[in-house]
Amino acid sequence: MLIDELDYLVTKDEQVLYNLFEWTQDKHSKLVLITIANTLNLPEKLKQRTLSRMGNKRIPFRSYIKS
């Protein structure tokens, strides 16, 4: 599953994010999440509970520049 604008799913209790990442943790799950956020430091802003369910692979992209 590809989720763009992940930073817009952040809520005060982070329940939606936690549940999404928790589903990938089940030993029979075949769900893979690829997420895109505009905020590079999004993982640092999340609670440890949610962060513990996320992978830590980041691929930064440069901003688009009109030629």
Backbone as CSV, one residue per row, in Angstrom:
resi,resn,N_x,N_y,N_z,CA_x,CA_y,CA_z,C_x,C_y,C_z
1,MET,0.852,-1.154,0.000,0.000,0.000,0.000,0.909,1.232,0.000
2,LEU,0.588,2.177,-0.846,1.318,3.437,-0.911,0.458,4.521,-0.282
3,ILE,1.024,5.212,0.684,0.305,6.305,1.343,1.102,7.585,1.132
4,ASP,0.515,8.518,0.406,1.140,9.816,0.183,0.592,10.787,1.224
5,GLU,1.385,11.806,1.536,0.995,12.828,2.519,0.749,12.216,3.894
6,LEU,1.615,11.324,4.306,1.476,10.662,5.607,1.393,11.667,6.750
7,ASP,2.069,12.780,6.610,2.066,13.778,7.679,0.667,14.336,7.956
8,TYR,-0.259,14.202,7.013,-1.626,14.658,7.246,-2.450,13.655,8.047
9,LEU,-1.932,12.458,8.258,-2.643,11.456,9.051,-2.257,11.498,10.534
10,VAL,-1.323,12.369,10.876,-0.894,12.481,12.274,-1.987,13.174,13.078
11,THR,-2.423,12.507,14.134,-3.401,13.078,15.060,-2.780,13.116,16.452
12,LYS,-3.507,13.668,17.386,-2.980,13.789,18.742,-2.626,12.433,19.350
13,ASP,-3.477,11.428,19.168,-3.201,10.107,19.749,-2.502,9.155,18.771
14,GLU,-2.380,9.569,17.499,-1.685,8.793,16.472,-2.261,7.393,16.272
15,GLN,-3.524,7.209,16.591,-4.128,5.881,16.511,-4.188,5.343,15.083
16,VAL,-4.502,6.197,14.130,-4.590,5.754,12.735,-3.224,5.270,12.254
17,LEU,-2.191,6.059,12.499,-0.840,5.649,12.092,-0.408,4.378,12.797
18,TYR,-0.652,4.317,14.075,-0.270,3.124,14.834,-0.944,1.882,14.246
19,ASN,-2.239,1.965,13.981,-2.968,0.812,13.435,-2.435,0.412,12.064
20,LEU,-2.164,1.381,11.201,-1.622,1.061,9.881,-0.316,0.278,9.990
21,PHE,0.592,0.772,10.804,1.885,0.112,10.938,1.790,-1.192,11.736
22,GLU,0.842,-1.272,12.632,0.654,-2.489,13.423,0.210,-3.652,12.527
23,TRP,-0.623,-3.362,11.533,-1.096,-4.410,10.626,0.058,-5.095,9.904
24,THR,1.132,-4.392,9.679,2.285,-4.995,8.990,3.073,-5.916,9.902
25,GLN,2.854,-5.854,11.206,3.628,-6.615,12.176,3.124,-8.040,12.391
26,ASP,1.892,-8.313,12.009,1.335,-9.652,12.184,2.151,-10.658,11.378
27,LYS,2.450,-11.801,11.943,3.334,-12.759,11.276,2.739,-13.329,9.995
28,HIS,1.428,-13.247,9.821,0.788,-13.740,8.606,0.454,-12.606,7.624
29,SER,0.808,-11.393,7.988,0.491,-10.244,7.149,1.384,-10.205,5.917
30,LYS,0.775,-9.856,4.812,1.527,-9.649,3.574,1.486,-8.176,3.174
31,LEU,1.043,-7.352,4.113,0.921,-5.916,3.860,2.287,-5.245,3.956
32,VAL,2.598,-4.463,2.944,3.812,-3.644,2.935,3.362,-2.205,2.755
33,LEU,3.834,-1.331,3.620,3.492,0.081,3.520,4.677,0.858,2.970
34,ILE,4.411,1.675,2.006,5.378,2.648,1.516,4.713,3.990,1.738
35,THR,5.370,4.832,2.499,4.741,6.100,2.858,5.587,7.260,2.362
36,ILE,4.901,8.342,2.040,5.550,9.562,1.566,5.067,10.702,2.440
37,ALA,6.010,11.501,2.904,5.662,12.667,3.722,6.476,13.864,3.241
38,ASN,5.908,15.043,3.394,6.619,16.261,3.034,7.571,16.710,4.136
39,THR,7.430,16.137,5.305,8.224,16.503,6.464,9.342,15.486,6.658
40,LEU,10.600,15.925,6.518,11.721,14.991,6.657,11.874,14.466,8.075
41,ASN,11.508,15.265,9.044,11.685,14.852,10.439,10.404,14.290,11.051
42,LEU,9.517,13.773,10.236,8.263,13.226,10.756,8.486,12.137,11.802
43,PRO,9.376,11.166,11.581,9.565,10.142,12.617,9.985,10.717,13.976
44,GLU,10.771,11.774,13.962,11.196,12.374,15.226,10.049,13.062,15.958
45,LYS,8.992,13.384,15.242,7.836,14.048,15.851,6.819,13.059,16.423
46,LEU,6.946,11.781,16.074,5.968,10.789,16.499,6.264,10.240,17.888
47,LYS,5.238,9.722,18.513,5.399,9.084,19.817,6.164,7.780,19.642
48,GLN,6.857,7.373,20.659,7.660,6.150,20.618,6.810,4.932,20.290
49,ARG,5.595,4.910,20.761,4.682,3.785,20.509,4.464,3.596,19.007
50,THR,4.229,4.677,18.289,4.026,4.618,16.839,5.341,4.368,16.125
51,LEU,6.361,5.041,16.551,7.684,4.913,15.933,8.204,3.479,15.995
52,SER,7.863,2.766,17.059,8.336,1.390,17.211,7.747,0.455,16.157
53,ARG,6.688,0.860,15.493,6.047,0.033,14.477,6.538,0.361,13.063
54,MET,7.258,1.468,12.937,7.729,1.908,11.626,9.116,1.359,11.331
55,GLY,9.401,1.183,10.056,10.768,0.929,9.640,11.509,2.261,9.617
56,ASN,12.782,2.227,9.407,13.531,3.484,9.440,14.306,3.708,8.148
57,LYS,13.744,3.321,7.044,14.393,3.523,5.753,13.869,4.820,5.154
58,ARG,14.770,5.766,4.924,14.375,7.047,4.340,15.081,7.234,3.005
59,ILE,14.342,7.760,2.061,14.907,8.097,0.765,14.516,9.549,0.485
60,PRO,15.394,10.492,0.778,15.050,11.899,0.535,15.128,12.236,-0.953
61,PHE,14.196,13.047,-1.407,14.168,13.520,-2.784,14.316,15.034,-2.777
62,ARG,14.961,15.547,-3.783,15.089,16.998,-3.924,13.740,17.584,-4.348
63,SER,13.559,18.848,-4.034,12.350,19.551,-4.460,12.350,19.686,-5.976
64,TYR,11.158,19.725,-6.529,11.042,19.942,-7.965,11.371,21.386,-8.272
65,ILE,12.122,21.592,-9.323,12.492,22.946,-9.751,12.098,23.096,-11.213
66,LYS,11.371,24.145,-11.481,10.969,24.409,-12.861,12.191,24.807,-13.659
67,SER,12.413,24.164,-14.791,13.594,24.459,-15.629,13.336,25.581,-16.574
